[in-house]
Amino acid sequence: MSNPYPFMQEALQQAHKSYREGGIPIGSVVVHGDQIIGAGHNQRVQKSSPILHGEMDALENAGRRSAAVYRACTLYTTLSPCSMCSGTILLYGIPRVIIGENRTFLGEEEWLRSRGVEVIVLDNSECYELMQRFIRERPELWNEDIGE
């Protein structure tokens, strides 16, 4: 049986890239058809940015596209999207979000669903274990991002 969510591996590679750079290990890709049009990872630390979460970085790297393109995309993210990222998903009309895990952080999944977005949570153990390792190693950085 083939993997029905093959692009989660690329999102995970982005998360690992952020981790290696000393950042928060969250990765994301934007997929149109069967092609990645944008890939990114959380760069709050690397670029001292309050808004470059993994999803925002992937959308930034997807670049200027027509609304019709975004309305036909799927966004993959290793962690449940926060309010800012969910608002951006809604703003651009992205109809489908595939989430690696939501045990570490439960974002705005219900809000997305209430607005018609298909939300699929994979409960991917690699996504979860990477976040747990990061939180053990850098709790202050996790708490800064999460606001605790």
Phi, psi and chi 1 to 4 in degrees:
 res  aa     phi    psi   chi1   chi2   chi3   chi4
   1 MET       -  132.2  177.5 -180.0 -136.7      -
   2 SER   -82.2  159.5   65.9      -      -      -
   3 ASN   -73.2  119.0  179.4   -0.4      -      -
   4 PRO   -74.5  -10.5   25.8  -31.3      -      -
   5 TYR  -128.3   63.3  -52.9  106.6      -      -
   6 PRO   -67.0  -19.9   26.8  -35.1      -      -
   7 PHE   -83.9   -7.4  -62.9  102.5      -      -
   8 MET   -64.2  -30.8 -176.1   53.5   69.3      -
   9 GLN   -62.7  -38.3 -165.7   55.8   44.8      -
  10 GLU   -68.3  -38.9  178.0   59.5   33.2      -
  11 ALA   -61.5  -40.9      -      -      -      -
  12 LEU   -63.8  -39.2 -100.5  164.2      -      -
  13 GLN   -61.4  -38.4  -71.9  175.1   10.8      -
  14 GLN   -64.9  -40.2  -71.1  -68.9  -41.0      -
  15 ALA   -62.8  -44.1      -      -      -      -
  16 HIS   -63.6  -35.9  -77.7  -71.8      -      -
  17 LYS   -61.8  -45.0 -179.9  176.8 -179.2 -177.3
  18 SER   -62.3  -42.3 -173.4      -      -      -
  19 TYR   -59.0  -45.6 -179.3   80.3      -      -
  20 ARG   -63.8  -29.4  -72.5 -170.6  -54.6  -88.5
  21 GLU   -82.9   -1.7  -66.7  171.1   -8.5      -
  22 GLY    89.2   12.2      -      -      -      -
  23 GLY  -101.7 -173.2      -      -      -      -
  24 ILE   -80.1  125.3  -60.5  163.4      -      -
  25 PRO   -82.8   72.5   31.1  -35.2      -      -
  26 ILE  -126.3  128.4  -58.5  167.6      -      -
  27 GLY  -125.9  159.5      -      -      -      -
  28 SER  -153.5  151.2 -177.0      -      -      -
  29 VAL  -137.3  148.4  -66.7      -      -      -
  30 VAL  -108.6  125.2 -179.7      -      -      -
  31 VAL  -118.5  129.6  177.3      -      -      -
  32 HIS  -118.2  117.5 -176.3 -100.2      -      -
  33 GLY    66.2 -119.8      -      -      -      -
  34 ASP  -116.7   28.3   62.3   -4.8      -      -
  35 GLN  -128.3  134.1  178.0 -178.3    0.9      -
  36 ILE   -75.5  121.9  -66.2  172.8      -      -
  37 ILE  -103.8  -12.4   61.7  169.8      -      -
  38 GLY  -158.2  133.4      -      -      -      -
  39 ALA  -131.2  143.8      -      -      -      -
  40 GLY  -164.1  173.2      -      -      -      -
  41 HIS  -145.4  161.0   55.7  -80.5      -      -
  42 ASN   -58.1  127.2 -171.0  -62.4      -      -
  43 GLN  -128.6   29.6  -64.7 -158.0   54.6      -
  44 ARG   -58.2  -41.8  -69.9 -174.0   66.7 -101.5
  45 VAL   -77.5  -51.2  173.4      -      -      -
  46 GLN   -60.7  -39.1  -61.5   90.9  -43.5      -
  47 LYS  -112.1    9.3  -67.0 -169.8  175.4  178.2
  48 SER    49.0   48.0 -166.7      -      -      -
  49 SER  -111.5  133.0  169.7      -      -      -
  50 PRO   -79.8  -10.3   29.4  -34.0      -      -
  51 ILE  -119.7   -7.6   61.9  168.6      -      -
  52 LEU   -84.1   65.5  -82.6 -178.2      -      -
  53 HIS   -71.4  169.4  -72.1 -170.0      -      -
  54 GLY   -56.6  -44.5      -      -      -      -
  55 GLU   -65.9  -41.9  -59.0   89.7  -22.4      -
  56 MET   -65.3  -39.3  -57.6  -63.3  -85.0      -
  57 ASP   -66.0  -41.3 -168.4   42.9      -      -
  58 ALA   -63.4  -42.8      -      -      -      -
  59 LEU   -66.3  -41.0  -75.2  161.8      -      -
  60 GLU   -57.8  -43.0  174.5   75.6   12.3      -
  61 ASN   -74.3  -19.9  -68.6  -32.0      -      -
  62 ALA   -70.4  -28.7      -      -      -      -
  63 GLY    80.1 -172.2      -      -      -      -
  64 ARG   -72.7  117.2 -174.2  174.6  166.3 -164.1
  65 ARG  -132.7  160.0  -53.3  -85.7  178.9  158.8
  66 SER   -71.2  156.4   73.8      -      -      -
  67 ALA   -58.3  -34.9      -      -      -      -
  68 ALA   -61.6  -36.2      -      -      -      -
  69 VAL   -66.4  -50.1  168.2      -      -      -
  70 TYR   -62.8  -32.8  -77.0  116.3      -      -
  71 ARG   -71.2   -6.3  -74.6 -166.1  -59.8  -98.2
  72 ALA  -115.2   16.8      -      -      -      -
  73 CYS  -102.4  161.7  -75.5      -      -      -
  74 THR  -119.8  134.1  -62.5      -      -      -
  75 LEU  -105.2  126.4 -175.7  137.4      -      -
  76 TYR  -103.0  135.3  -74.2   73.8      -      -
  77 THR  -143.4  142.6 -178.7      -      -      -
  78 THR   -75.7  -19.4   57.8      -      -      -
  79 LEU  -135.1  145.9 -173.2   64.4      -      -
  80 SER   -49.5  131.2 -172.9      -      -      -
  81 PRO   -74.7  139.4   21.3  -26.7      -      -
  82 CYS   -72.2 -179.3   72.1      -      -      -
  83 SER   -60.3  -44.1  -55.9      -      -      -
  84 MET   -62.2  -48.4  174.3 -179.6   65.2      -
  85 CYS   -68.3  -37.8  -64.4      -      -      -
  86 SER   -65.4  -40.4  -65.7      -      -      -
  87 GLY   -60.5  -38.8      -      -      -      -
  88 THR   -68.5  -39.3  -56.6      -      -      -
  89 ILE   -57.9  -44.9  -71.3  162.9      -      -
  90 LEU   -68.0  -41.9  -66.3  173.1      -      -
  91 LEU   -57.0  -41.6  178.0   67.2      -      -
  92 TYR   -91.6    0.4  -74.8   94.0      -      -
  93 GLY    70.5   27.2      -      -      -      -
  94 ILE   -68.0  120.9  -64.4  169.8      -      -
  95 PRO   -86.1  -11.0   31.7  -36.0      -      -
  96 ARG  -144.8  132.0 -173.3  172.9 -170.6 -132.5
  97 VAL  -128.5  126.9  177.1      -      -      -
  98 ILE  -108.2  121.1  -49.2  -63.5      -      -
  99 ILE  -110.1  130.6  -62.5  168.0      -      -
 100 GLY   -64.6  -49.6      -      -      -      -
 101 GLU  -158.8  154.4   67.9  104.7  -10.8      -
 102 ASN  -133.6   15.2   64.4    1.6      -      -
 103 ARG   -77.6  -35.7  -72.2 -175.4  -76.8  158.7
 104 THR   -70.3  -40.1  -59.2      -      -      -
 105 PHE  -151.5  125.7  174.6   79.1      -      -
 106 LEU  -100.1  108.3  178.6   58.9      -      -
 107 GLY   -85.1 -146.9      -      -      -      -
 108 GLU   -92.2   44.1  -61.0  -65.9  -22.9      -
 109 GLU   -61.1  -42.9  -65.0  170.9   23.0      -
 110 GLU   -66.9  -36.9  -73.0  -51.1  -47.0      -
 111 TRP   -62.9  -45.4 -179.3   38.1      -      -
 112 LEU   -59.3  -47.7  -69.8  169.5      -      -
 113 ARG   -60.1  -41.1  -74.1 -175.3 -177.1  104.9
 114 SER   -65.1  -19.8   77.0      -      -      -
 115 ARG  -101.0   12.1  -61.6  -72.3  -59.2  -88.1
 116 GLY    92.3    6.1      -      -      -      -
 117 VAL   -82.1  134.1  176.0      -      -      -
 118 GLU   -77.9  122.2  178.8 -176.1    7.7      -
 119 VAL  -119.2  123.6  175.8      -      -      -
 120 ILE  -122.0  124.6  -61.5  169.6      -      -
 121 VAL  -106.3  121.0 -179.7      -      -      -
 122 LEU   -85.2  -20.2  -57.3  179.9      -      -
 123 ASP    50.4   51.5 -162.4   21.4      -      -
 124 ASN   -74.4  122.0  179.8  -71.3      -      -
 125 SER   -65.4  -34.8   60.8      -      -      -
 126 GLU   -66.4  -40.6 -171.6  176.9   -8.5      -
 127 CYS   -60.8  -47.1  -68.0      -      -      -
 128 TYR   -63.3  -47.6  178.4   74.0      -      -
 129 GLU   -64.5  -36.8  -70.5  161.2   12.1      -
 130 LEU   -64.1  -44.2  178.2   59.3      -      -
 131 MET   -65.4  -41.1  -74.7  -54.3  -57.4      -
 132 GLN   -64.4  -40.8  -65.1  -53.9  -58.3      -
 133 ARG   -62.1  -45.0 -178.1  171.2   74.3 -153.7
 134 PHE   -60.7  -45.2  166.9   74.9      -      -
 135 ILE   -63.9  -38.8  -68.8  167.7      -      -
 136 ARG   -63.5  -40.9  -80.9 -169.0  -51.5  -86.9
 137 GLU   -78.5  -35.5  -66.8  171.0   -2.8      -
 138 ARG  -134.3   56.9  -56.0  -72.1  -52.0  -85.9
 139 PRO   -59.3  -33.3   22.0  -32.2      -      -
 140 GLU   -64.8  -36.1   75.0  -70.7  -13.2      -
 141 LEU   -72.5  -40.8 -168.7   53.2      -      -
 142 TRP   -62.0  -45.0  172.5 -112.5      -      -
 143 ASN   -66.9  -31.7  -71.3  -27.2      -      -
 144 GLU   -63.0  -44.8  172.7 -170.3  -48.7      -
 145 ASP   -72.4  -36.3 -169.1   41.3      -      -
 146 ILE   -88.3  -14.0 -124.1   32.7      -      -
 147 GLY    84.9   25.1      -      -      -      -
 148 GLU   -94.4      -  -67.0 -178.2    4.5      -
